[in-house]
Amino acid sequence: MDIKVVNLNKSFNGQQVLNNVSMAFKNGKITCLMGASGKGKTTLANIMMGLQKADSGHIEGLQGKKISAVFQEDRLIEHWDAVKNIFLVCRKDFTEDYIHKNLNKIGLTDYEKKPVSSLSGGMRRRVAIVRALLAEYDVLIMDEPFKGLDFELKKQVIGYVKKMTEGKTVIIITHDKDEVEMLKADLVTMN
Ligand SMILES: Nc1ncnc2c1ncn2[C@@H]1O[C@H](COP(=O)(O)OP(=O)(O)OP(=O)(O)O)[C@@H](O)[C@H]1O
């Protein structure tokens, strides 16, 4: 079932952020959500994840679905290493060895037994991405997940995300048209 956002409204302190927003995300496909800063993309993602409540309107197609997420911030446990961060939330049938393989696949090296606080921004980003992808989910929501990765790395990580999410419903918030093309994703714009 597709995800349908129907007539969603949300205000903060009397300022309307979402004004009768309606849109759809295709089941089993990657859709990019674009729109100028401040248009409410993150707010919509938060409502989809149940982290915030809409003032009115509703969302269809998420009932009983497990959602995994990459937030704008990495939200890692700073004093734990990468593998421990991922192992905490990944599918219970995944081993530490499999986690290492996934980190290596997107070019991560020299991360072992180090607190993630000591890794570079691009390394931490990739840890957050692998953590989301190895969790159990039906729907994956990613808020500017590739921001800060250089072009070559972005290509590599996007290839990995595409492969790992085949057949899943994925929503990616981005400001970058190149990413939409590289992902061969559908595009939904917030006006
Ligand atoms: N908890 C909150 N309290 C008050 N205002 C908020 C809150 N969350 C978001 N806003 C406001 O809502 C508006 C939309 O914010 P949001 O982060 O959803 O936009 P966005 O489209 O994701 O922006 P960006 O592309 O810059 O990430 C902004 O004006 C923001 O200041």
The ligand as a MOL file (V3000), in Angstrom:
LIG
                    3D

  0  0  0     0  0            999 V3000
M  V30 BEGIN CTAB
M  V30 COUNTS 31 33 0 0 0
M  V30 BEGIN ATOM
M  V30 1 N 9.4140 22.2490 17.4950 0
M  V30 2 C 9.2560 23.3980 16.8260 0
M  V30 3 N 8.8520 24.5160 17.4580 0
M  V30 4 C 8.6800 25.6800 16.7860 0
M  V30 5 N 8.9020 25.8220 15.4540 0
M  V30 6 C 9.3100 24.7480 14.7900 0
M  V30 7 C 9.5190 23.4720 15.4150 0
M  V30 8 N 9.9170 22.5770 14.4810 0
M  V30 9 C 9.9750 23.2510 13.3190 0
M  V30 10 N 9.6070 24.5410 13.4860 0
M  V30 11 C 9.5340 25.5750 12.4230 0
M  V30 12 O 8.8090 25.0120 11.3480 0
M  V30 13 C 9.3510 25.4360 10.1040 0
M  V30 14 C 9.6630 24.1930 9.2670 0
M  V30 15 O 10.7730 23.4960 9.8070 0
M  V30 16 P 11.2950 22.1220 9.1880 0
M  V30 17 O 12.5450 21.7650 9.8990 0
M  V30 18 O 10.1910 21.1410 9.1740 0
M  V30 19 O 11.6110 22.5810 7.6740 0
M  V30 20 P 12.4590 21.8540 6.5490 0
M  V30 21 O 11.7010 22.0010 5.2780 0
M  V30 22 O 12.7970 20.4770 6.9640 0
M  V30 23 O 13.7560 22.7600 6.4980 0
M  V30 24 P 15.2870 22.4130 6.0580 0
M  V30 25 O 15.2490 22.1010 4.5920 0
M  V30 26 O 16.0090 23.6810 6.3600 0
M  V30 27 O 15.7490 21.2550 6.9010 0
M  V30 28 C 10.5570 26.2940 10.4280 0
M  V30 29 O 10.1570 27.6350 10.3570 0
M  V30 30 C 10.9000 25.9140 11.8470 0
M  V30 31 O 11.4760 26.9730 12.5260 0
M  V30 END ATOM
M  V30 BEGIN BOND
M  V30 1 1 1 2
M  V30 2 1 2 3
M  V30 3 2 2 7
M  V30 4 2 3 4
M  V30 5 1 4 5
M  V30 6 2 5 6
M  V30 7 1 6 7
M  V30 8 1 6 10
M  V30 9 1 7 8
M  V30 10 2 8 9
M  V30 11 1 9 10
M  V30 12 1 10 11
M  V30 13 1 11 12
M  V30 14 1 11 30
M  V30 15 1 12 13
M  V30 16 1 13 14
M  V30 17 1 13 28
M  V30 18 1 14 15
M  V30 19 1 15 16
M  V30 20 2 16 17
M  V30 21 1 16 18
M  V30 22 1 16 19
M  V30 23 1 19 20
M  V30 24 2 20 21
M  V30 25 1 20 22
M  V30 26 1 20 23
M  V30 27 1 23 24
M  V30 28 2 24 25
M  V30 29 1 24 26
M  V30 30 1 24 27
M  V30 31 1 28 29
M  V30 32 1 28 30
M  V30 33 1 30 31
M  V30 END BOND
M  V30 END CTAB
M  END
